[in-house]
Amino acid sequence: MMRAHLLAVSILFVVLALQSTPVRADINSEMATLVLLGGESVQARRSKDGACACPRIYDPVCGTDLSTYANRCMLDCQAEEMAARSIELRVLRRGACDEPIEEPIEDLLEE
């Protein structure tokens, strides 16, 4: 099983080196799945022990709680925890909360 993980991680590094679009690896005890992040919505993944597993990719998003999350997956994990307390957390915009807004306001409203 350890060999399978090493092989999966090796494949991931090769793909990351060749790929210009960020990828996410979801590795469990049996297989690795690569998911292109592109413009798609990213859902948080949970490991078998229930821990949230997110990629180590810095693609910051600003949440409606005005906190900056390293990526959409990290925000989704926090949103799941907050939803259990009946608090809604969504993406306010791409980029860190303290960065100036560079997108036209119409683009923000369409998301």
N, C-alpha and C positions, 0 to 999 in steps of 0.2 A: 504494500500500500504506500509506503514511503517513496518507493521508486516512481509510482504513478504521480505523486505530488511533485516530485523533483522534475519529472518529465513535463508536467503541466506548467510548472513555473518557468522552465526553460523555454517552452513554446511561447509562453506569454511574453517573455523578454524579447524573443526574436520578432514576434508580431509587433510589439511596441516600438522596436527599433525601425521596423519597415513601414509602420502605419503612421500617417499624418493625423488621422482622427483618433482622439483618445479612446481607449478601450477599458472595459472593466472586467476583471476576472472574478468569477464566483467559484470558489474551490471548496468542494465538500469531500467526503471520504472516498467517493467513487469517481468523480470526474471534474474537469474544469470547463466552464462555459465562458466564452468571450462574447461580450455584448457591446456593439458599437454605441457610443453615447450620442454622436451627432447632435441633432436637434430634438431627439426623442425624449420623452419623459422617462426618468430613471426611478425605478422602484427600489426601495431598500430591501436588502436580503437579510435573512436571519440564519445563523449557523444552527447546528443541531442542539446546542445548549441554550439557544434563544438570544445570543448576543447579536447585535447588528453588525453586519460585515460590509464595509464600504471600501472603495478603491482609495489608494493614496495618490489621488490626482487632485491638484489644486485648480479648481475651476469655481471660484467663489460665487455664492449667491447670498443675497440679503433677505432675511426672513421678515415676516410681518411683526415679529417681536423686536425688530431692529438689531438683531444679532447677525454677524457674518458667519456663514458656514463654509467649510472648505470646498464642499461640492453639494450637489442636489441630494445625493444619497444621504449625506450626514444630516441635512435638513429633514429629509423624510423620516430618518430614525428618531430624531427629536420630536417630530410631528406625531409619530405613533405614540410616544410616551406622553405627550401633552394631551392627545385625544382621550387617553384613559382618564384624564382629569377634566374632560369636557372643554378643553382649550384648543382652538383651531390655530394651526401654524401653517402658513403658505409662503411661497416665494413672492417677495415684494418686487424684486428685480434681480437681474444678473449683475455680478460684480459685488465687491465689498460694500457694506453699508456706508462707509465713510468716503467712498470714491465719488467724484462728481458724475452725474448722469450724462452719458454720451449718446444714448439712444433717443430718437424722436419719441415724444410722448405717445403718439399713435401706436408705435410698436409695443409699448408697455401695456397699453389698454387691451390689445388683442390677445395677450397671454392669459 
